[in-house]
């Protein structure tokens, strides 16, 4: 199975780094191979070009960027559930990220 790349974007990239660590821990526990990284909104375009992630997850504080990213990208773009983000629930955000990837793959084949 190929490694999935999950990119998180938040205002400054700080709060999401803790979420990345929790998502990594959840993935290891579930035996899922993923590459998860976070970046600030201002550096998102550079990271997208360099890393080519499978999904882009936006922190609730930058949800206003969703429309722009969806227009410019051909990967799933999703806003992280505010409660999951607030609670730093790595397991739920990981599952939401993987579901977005799977849903987009399904839609591409229809």
C-alpha positions as CSV (number, residue, x, y, z in Angstrom):
1,X,0.0,0.0,0.0
2,X,1.4,3.4,-0.9
3,X,2.0,5.9,1.8
4,X,-0.6,8.6,1.9
5,X,0.5,12.2,2.4
6,X,-1.7,14.4,4.6
7,X,-1.1,18.2,4.7
8,X,-2.5,20.3,7.5
9,X,-2.8,24.1,7.1
10,X,-3.4,26.5,9.9
11,X,-2.8,30.2,10.5
12,X,0.7,29.9,11.8
13,X,1.5,26.2,11.7
14,X,2.0,26.0,15.4
15,X,-1.2,24.5,16.8
16,X,-1.4,21.9,14.0
17,X,2.1,20.5,14.9
18,X,0.7,19.0,18.0
19,X,-2.2,17.6,16.0
20,X,0.3,16.1,13.5
21,X,2.0,14.3,16.4
22,X,-1.3,12.9,17.7
23,X,-2.3,11.8,14.2
24,X,1.0,10.0,13.7
25,X,0.5,8.2,17.0
26,X,-3.0,7.2,15.9
27,X,-1.7,6.0,12.5
28,X,1.1,3.9,14.2
29,X,-1.4,2.4,16.6
30,X,-3.7,1.4,13.7
31,X,-0.8,0.2,11.5
32,X,-1.4,2.9,8.8
33,X,1.5,4.3,6.8
34,X,1.1,8.0,6.4
35,X,3.2,11.1,6.0
36,X,1.6,13.9,7.9
37,X,2.9,17.4,8.0
38,X,1.7,20.9,8.9
39,X,2.4,24.3,7.4
40,X,1.2,27.9,7.8
41,X,-1.3,29.3,5.4
42,X,1.3,31.7,4.0
43,X,3.6,28.8,3.0
44,X,0.9,26.4,1.8
45,X,1.5,26.9,-1.9
46,X,5.2,26.2,-1.6
47,X,4.5,23.0,0.4
48,X,1.8,21.8,-2.0
49,X,4.3,22.2,-4.9
50,X,7.1,20.5,-3.0
51,X,5.2,17.7,-1.3
52,X,2.3,16.9,-3.5
53,X,0.0,15.7,-0.7
54,X,-3.0,13.4,-1.2
55,X,-5.3,15.6,0.9
56,X,-5.3,19.1,2.3
57,X,-6.9,19.5,5.7
58,X,-7.5,23.1,6.8
59,X,-7.6,24.2,10.4
60,X,-10.9,25.8,11.4
61,X,-9.2,29.2,11.7
62,X,-8.3,29.2,7.9
63,X,-11.6,27.7,6.6
64,X,-12.0,30.8,4.5
65,X,-9.2,29.4,2.2
66,X,-11.3,26.3,1.3
67,X,-12.9,27.7,-1.8
68,X,-9.7,28.9,-3.2
69,X,-7.8,25.7,-2.6
70,X,-10.7,23.6,-4.0
71,X,-10.6,25.7,-7.2
72,X,-6.9,25.5,-7.6
73,X,-6.2,21.9,-6.6
74,X,-7.2,18.4,-7.8
75,X,-6.9,16.8,-4.4
76,X,-9.5,16.7,-1.7
77,X,-9.7,19.8,0.5
78,X,-11.5,19.5,3.8
79,X,-11.9,21.7,6.9
80,X,-11.0,19.9,10.2
81,X,-14.0,19.5,12.5
82,X,-13.7,22.3,15.0
83,X,-14.4,20.0,18.0
84,X,-11.8,17.5,16.9
85,X,-9.3,20.3,16.3
86,X,-10.0,21.9,19.7
87,X,-9.6,18.5,21.4
88,X,-6.6,17.7,19.3
89,X,-8.3,14.4,18.4
90,X,-5.6,12.9,16.1
91,X,-7.6,9.7,15.6
92,X,-10.7,11.4,14.3
93,X,-8.8,13.9,12.1
94,X,-6.7,11.1,10.7
95,X,-9.8,9.1,9.8
96,X,-11.5,12.2,8.2
97,X,-8.3,12.7,6.2
98,X,-8.2,9.2,4.9
99,X,-11.9,9.2,4.2
100,X,-11.5,12.3,2.1
101,X,-8.8,10.6,0.1
102,X,-10.9,7.4,-0.4
103,X,-14.0,9.4,-1.3
104,X,-12.1,11.4,-3.9
105,X,-10.7,8.2,-5.4
106,X,-14.2,6.7,-5.6
107,X,-15.6,9.9,-7.3
108,X,-12.7,9.8,-9.8
109,X,-13.7,6.3,-11.0
110,X,-17.4,7.0,-11.5
